[in-house]
Amino acid sequence: MKYPAVWLLALTMLAGCGGGGGGKDLPPGKGVDVAAFETYQTQHNGRNRVRSRISVTEAEQKALDAFDSPAGGPAGYLSLIDLTDSPYAQHMTIEVIAEVGSGTGKATRLLRLTADQSQFDNERNGRLIEATGKYYFRGQSYSWVTIDDGALLSGHHAQGLENLVLDFDAQTASISLRTGTDNGSETWIELRGENLPFNIRSGAYGGDVSIELRHPALEGTIAGSLRGNVGGTPGYSNSQHGMTTSGLYTGSGTLTSNQGSHDVSVDGVFFGRDPNATP
């Protein structure tokens, strides 16, 4: 099934979220190297891409090639997220391609996740526009979870990107996100990442994160990786900064229950913007 985007109501801006002074000479910018994902700039529109590295069969690759052609995807496969009529459409493209059950449209296997983000504009006349301050983002998150050899579980939360903080002074990103069990969502995960590298020139950020599975409830934490990009400009207008963000996360490991140990894998996507933004 396709997931409709659910838009955020206006949220009170967190205190101190405004940026500080810019105009500083260009620093090299922190390196952001997350091996779990492919990252590059697309040729057709110059967006910064983050793409999953899911292994696929020859038949599945043919299905992906069809999605990349004018013919579109074949029967039995769907692109699950559509932002066409949303406020995010001009800033990013989110693609989650999955094999789906016959007659149900329910995802049974993920083939590819992609987040294409508009370019980050933080340079002018050879100097940074913004070099200090903290910027906040909130938005949506999606997750797909498998436990042992069980069915693929799909999760979503309309406000699941609970907080992303970009610290321009420290050049770090801290993020907390979740999915839930409302409105047909089947799985609840929670993810945390603190002081991940953030490149204030390219807008890239990411690194190691921890993931917990709250529903179905299992004990422990699995290690994961997250990679995102911020696009737009950090300048403020009408009490809102001009940036949006998107990215992917993945993780796998062993969690426990009173029945024993369980192999768990998690893949997901998130996107967001200024907490004060309205549809």
C-alpha positions as CSV (number, residue, x, y, z in Angstrom):
1,M,0.0,0.0,0.0
2,K,1.1,3.6,-0.5
3,Y,1.5,5.7,2.6
4,P,0.0,9.2,2.5
5,A,2.2,11.9,3.9
6,V,0.7,13.3,7.1
7,W,1.6,16.9,7.7
8,L,2.8,18.5,10.9
9,L,0.8,21.0,12.8
10,A,2.6,24.1,13.9
11,L,4.9,23.4,16.8
12,T,6.4,25.8,19.2
13,M,10.0,26.7,18.3
14,L,12.5,25.5,20.8
15,A,14.3,28.2,22.7
16,G,17.7,29.2,21.3
17,C,17.2,27.5,17.9
18,G,18.3,30.6,15.9
19,G,21.7,30.5,14.2
20,G,24.5,32.9,15.1
21,G,26.7,34.9,12.9
22,G,28.2,33.7,9.7
23,G,30.6,35.3,7.3
24,K,33.6,33.1,8.3
25,D,36.3,31.7,6.1
26,L,35.5,28.3,4.6
27,P,36.6,25.3,6.9
28,P,37.3,21.9,5.3
29,G,34.2,20.5,6.9
30,K,33.9,17.2,8.8
31,G,34.1,13.9,6.9
32,V,31.0,11.9,7.0
33,D,31.7,8.3,6.0
34,V,28.9,5.7,6.6
35,A,29.7,2.5,4.7
36,A,26.2,1.1,5.1
37,F,24.9,3.4,2.3
38,E,25.8,4.6,-1.2
39,T,26.1,8.4,-1.3
40,Y,26.6,10.6,-4.4
41,Q,25.2,13.5,-6.3
42,T,22.6,12.7,-8.9
43,Q,23.3,13.7,-12.5
44,H,19.7,14.5,-13.5
45,N,18.9,17.1,-10.8
46,G,22.1,17.5,-8.7
47,R,20.5,16.3,-5.5
48,N,22.5,14.6,-2.7
49,R,21.5,10.9,-2.7
50,V,21.6,8.3,0.1
51,R,20.8,4.8,-1.1
52,S,20.6,1.4,0.6
53,R,22.9,-1.5,-0.1
54,I,20.3,-4.3,0.0
55,S,21.4,-7.4,-1.9
56,V,18.9,-8.3,-4.6
57,T,18.4,-11.2,-7.0
58,E,18.7,-10.9,-10.8
59,A,14.9,-10.8,-11.1
60,E,14.6,-8.2,-8.4
61,Q,17.3,-6.1,-10.2
62,K,15.2,-6.2,-13.4
63,A,12.2,-4.9,-11.4
64,L,14.4,-2.0,-10.1
65,D,15.6,-1.3,-13.6
66,A,11.9,-1.0,-14.7
67,F,11.3,1.6,-11.9
68,D,14.2,3.6,-13.3
69,S,12.7,3.5,-16.8
70,P,9.7,5.4,-18.3
71,A,7.8,2.1,-18.2
72,G,7.6,2.1,-14.4
73,G,7.6,-0.8,-12.0
74,P,6.2,-4.2,-12.9
75,A,3.2,-5.9,-11.2
76,G,4.0,-7.2,-7.8
77,Y,6.2,-4.3,-6.8
78,L,5.4,-0.8,-5.5
79,S,7.1,2.4,-4.6
80,L,5.6,2.9,-1.1
81,I,6.0,6.6,-0.3
82,D,4.7,9.4,-2.5
83,L,5.5,13.1,-1.6
84,T,4.2,14.5,-4.9
85,D,1.4,16.6,-3.3
86,S,3.3,17.5,-0.1
87,P,5.3,20.5,1.0
88,Y,8.4,18.4,0.8
89,A,8.1,17.6,-3.0
90,Q,10.2,20.5,-4.2
91,H,13.0,19.7,-1.7
92,M,13.4,16.0,-1.8
93,T,12.5,12.6,-3.3
94,I,11.9,9.6,-1.0
95,E,11.7,6.2,-2.7
96,V,11.0,2.8,-1.0
97,I,10.6,0.0,-3.5
98,A,9.3,-3.3,-2.2
99,E,7.8,-6.5,-3.4
100,V,4.1,-6.6,-2.3
101,G,1.6,-9.3,-1.6
102,S,-0.9,-10.2,-4.3
103,G,-4.1,-8.4,-3.7
104,T,-3.0,-6.8,-0.5
105,G,-0.4,-4.2,-1.5
106,K,1.4,-5.1,1.8
107,A,5.2,-5.0,1.5
108,T,6.8,-8.4,1.9
109,R,10.4,-7.6,1.0
110,L,12.4,-4.4,0.6
111,L,14.5,-4.0,-2.5
112,R,15.7,-0.4,-2.3
113,L,15.5,2.7,-0.2
114,T,16.6,6.1,-1.5
115,A,16.5,9.7,-0.1
116,D,17.4,12.4,-2.6
117,Q,17.9,15.8,-0.9
118,S,18.2,19.3,-2.4
119,Q,21.6,20.9,-2.2
120,F,22.7,22.7,0.9
121,D,23.5,26.4,0.4
122,N,25.8,27.7,3.1
123,E,28.5,29.5,1.1
124,R,28.5,32.9,-0.6
125,N,31.5,34.7,-2.1
126,G,33.9,32.1,-0.7
127,R,32.7,32.4,2.9
128,L,30.2,30.6,5.1
129,I,26.7,32.0,5.4
130,E,26.3,30.4,8.8
131,A,28.9,29.0,11.1
132,T,27.3,29.1,14.5
133,G,24.1,28.2,16.3
134,K,21.8,25.2,16.6
135,Y,19.0,24.3,14.2
136,Y,16.1,22.0,14.9
137,F,14.0,19.7,12.7
138,R,10.9,17.5,13.2
139,G,9.1,15.3,10.8
140,Q,8.0,11.8,9.8
141,S,9.7,8.4,10.0
142,Y,9.1,4.9,8.6
143,S,10.5,1.6,9.5
144,W,10.5,-2.0,8.2
145,V,11.4,-4.8,10.6
146,T,12.0,-8.5,10.3
147,I,12.3,-10.9,13.3
148,D,14.0,-14.2,12.6
149,D,12.3,-15.6,9.5
150,G,9.0,-13.8,10.1
151,A,7.0,-11.5,7.9
152,L,8.1,-8.0,7.1
153,L,6.6,-5.5,9.6
154,S,5.9,-1.9,8.5
155,G,6.0,1.0,10.9
156,H,5.2,4.7,10.6
157,H,4.8,7.8,12.8
158,A,3.6,11.1,11.5
159,Q,5.8,12.9,14.0
160,G,8.4,10.2,14.4
161,L,11.4,12.4,13.7
162,E,11.1,13.7,17.2
163,N,14.2,15.9,17.1
164,L,17.2,16.5,14.9
165,V,19.6,19.1,16.2
166,L,22.4,20.4,13.9
167,D,25.0,22.2,15.9
168,F,27.0,24.4,13.6
169,D,29.6,25.3,16.2
170,A,30.5,21.7,17.1
171,Q,29.7,20.4,13.6
172,T,27.6,17.6,15.0
173,A,24.1,16.2,14.5
174,S,22.0,14.5,17.3
175,I,18.8,12.7,16.4
176,S,16.0,10.8,18.0
177,L,13.2,9.1,16.0
178,R,10.6,6.5,16.4
179,T,7.7,4.7,14.8
180,G,4.5,3.6,16.6
181,T,1.6,1.3,16.6
182,D,-1.2,3.6,15.7
183,N,-3.1,3.9,12.4
184,G,-2.1,0.5,11.1
185,S,1.5,0.7,12.0
186,E,2.8,-2.7,12.9
187,T,6.1,-2.0,14.7
188,W,7.5,0.5,17.1
189,I,11.2,1.2,17.0
190,E,13.2,3.9,18.8
191,L,16.5,5.2,17.4
192,R,19.1,7.5,19.0
193,G,22.3,9.0,17.7
194,E,24.4,11.6,19.6
195,N,27.1,14.0,18.3
196,L,27.3,12.4,14.8
197,P,29.6,14.2,12.3
198,F,27.9,17.0,10.4
199,N,29.6,18.8,7.5
200,I,28.6,22.4,7.5
201,R,29.6,22.9,3.9
202,S,27.9,19.9,2.2
203,G,25.0,19.3,4.6
204,A,25.9,15.7,5.1
205,Y,25.6,14.0,8.5
206,G,25.6,10.5,9.9
207,G,27.3,7.7,11.8
208,D,26.6,5.0,14.4
209,V,23.2,4.9,16.1
210,S,21.4,2.5,18.6
211,I,18.0,1.0,17.9
212,E,15.5,-0.6,20.3
213,L,12.4,-2.6,19.3
214,R,9.4,-1.7,21.5
215,H,6.8,-3.6,19.6
216,P,6.9,-6.5,19.3
217,A,8.7,-6.0,22.6
218,L,12.3,-7.5,22.7
219,E,15.1,-6.8,25.1
220,G,18.3,-5.2,24.2
221,T,19.7,-2.7,21.7
222,I,21.1,-3.3,18.2
223,A,23.8,-1.3,16.5
224,G,22.8,0.7,13.4
225,S,24.0,3.3,10.9
226,L,22.3,6.5,9.8
227,R,23.0,8.8,6.9
228,G,21.2,12.0,6.2
229,N,21.5,15.3,4.3
230,V,20.2,18.8,4.9
231,G,19.2,21.0,2.0
232,G,18.3,24.6,1.6
233,T,19.7,27.6,3.4
234,P,20.1,28.3,7.2
235,G,18.8,31.8,6.9
236,Y,15.6,32.7,8.7
237,S,12.3,34.1,7.3
238,N,9.0,34.4,9.2
239,S,10.6,32.6,12.2
240,Q,11.5,29.6,10.2
241,H,14.8,28.5,8.8
242,G,15.0,27.5,5.1
243,M,16.3,24.0,5.5
244,T,14.7,20.5,5.1
245,T,16.3,17.1,5.8
246,S,16.0,13.5,4.8
247,G,17.9,10.2,5.3
248,L,18.0,6.5,5.8
249,Y,18.9,4.2,8.7
250,T,19.6,0.5,9.0
251,G,20.6,-2.0,11.7
252,S,20.7,-5.6,12.6
253,G,21.6,-7.7,15.6
254,T,20.3,-10.1,18.3
255,L,17.6,-9.2,20.8
256,T,16.0,-11.4,23.5
257,S,12.6,-12.4,24.9
258,N,11.5,-15.1,27.3
259,Q,11.5,-17.5,24.4
260,G,15.2,-16.9,23.7
261,S,17.3,-15.0,21.2
262,H,16.0,-13.4,18.0
263,D,17.7,-12.1,14.9
264,V,16.4,-8.6,14.1
265,S,16.9,-6.3,11.1
266,V,15.6,-2.8,10.7
267,D,15.6,-0.4,7.7
268,G,14.0,3.0,7.6
269,V,13.6,6.5,6.2
270,F,12.9,9.9,7.8
271,F,12.4,13.4,6.6
272,G,11.6,16.8,8.3
273,R,11.9,20.5,8.4
274,D,11.6,23.5,10.8
275,P,9.3,22.7,13.8
276,N,7.3,25.9,13.1
277,A,6.6,25.0,9.5
278,T,3.0,24.5,8.5
279,P,1.4,22.8,5.5
